[in-house]
């Protein structure tokens, strides 16, 4: 760990962790447009946002959805159950942050 805080310098109760440890990310699940149901009540998310609807959801809680192909890096928030397709990664359930004071990011590759 270079350029970041040392473990013994952290306030009590704080941890050093990777983003993946704090916000577990998962790939979306394939759902070709020909298999989607346009009368469905659940939004289907692609990298660029909502791309349709379907009768089932694969994420049952609010989620952060991040594009990983096409509109890579584009971020969406779904407050309702939804179906993020395989052009996205998701983080759910949403974490509640009580404070972002002292939150820093470092490039572990350096």
N, C-alpha and C positions, 0 to 999 in steps of 0.2 A: 504494500500500500504506500504509494508515494504521493506527497502533496496533500494528503487528507489528514483528518484527526487521528490521533493514536488512541487505542482502546482505553488506556489509563487517563486520558484527558476528557473523556465523555462525562456528562452529568449522570448522576445515578439514574438507572432505569433505561438509559439510552443504549442502542446497539449499533454496531457497524454491520451493514448488510448490503447485499446486491439488490438492485431494483426487482429482480425476479423473486427474491425472498420476501420482499415487502408486498409486492403486487404480483401474485402468481398469474402468469399469462397462459392462455390456451389458444390453439388454432380453432378457427371456425369450422363448420361442418358443411361439406358440399351439398348443394341443393340446386340442381340445374333449373333454369327458368321453365322448362317444359313440365317439371314436376311440382312447381309452385301452384298454390291455389289463390287466384286473384280475389276470391271471396273470403279469404282467411282474415282472422282478427289480429294476427301477429305480424309485426314488421319483419321483413327480411333485409338484412344489412349487407352491403358490399363495401368495398374500399371507399367508394364515393358517397356513401350514405344509404338511405332506404332505396332498395331496388325492386321491391314488390311486397307481397303478403303471402302468408301461408296459414294453414289450420293448426299447425303445431309450432311450439317454441323449443329450442334446445338450451336456452338460457332462461331460467325462471325468475331471476332477480334483476334489479337494475345493473347495468354493465357499462363499462367504458369499452368502446370498439375502435380499434386502430387499423387503418388500411395497411396492408403489407404488399399488395400488388396494385398496379395501376396508379391509384391515388395514395401511394405509400406514405405513411405518416399522418394522414388525415385522421382526426380524432372526432368521434361521435359519442354521445351519451344517450343510452336508452333507459328510460325510467320504468319501462314495462318489459315483461317477458318478450323475447324476440328470437330470431334465428340469424346469427352472424354466419355468413358463408365462408368458404375456405380462402377467400382473398383477404381475410381479416384475422386479427388476433383479438382476444377479449380478456377482460379482467372483471371478474364477478365472484362473490358479491363485492359491492363497493366498500372500500374501507373508510372509516370516519377518522379524519385527522384532527386531533385536538390542538395541534400546534405545528406550524411549519418553521418555527424559529430554529435556526441552526441546521436546517436541512440543506445538505450540500451534495453535489454530484461530482464524481471524479472519474476520469477515464482509466480503467484498470489495465489498459493496454500499455500505459506509459511506464 
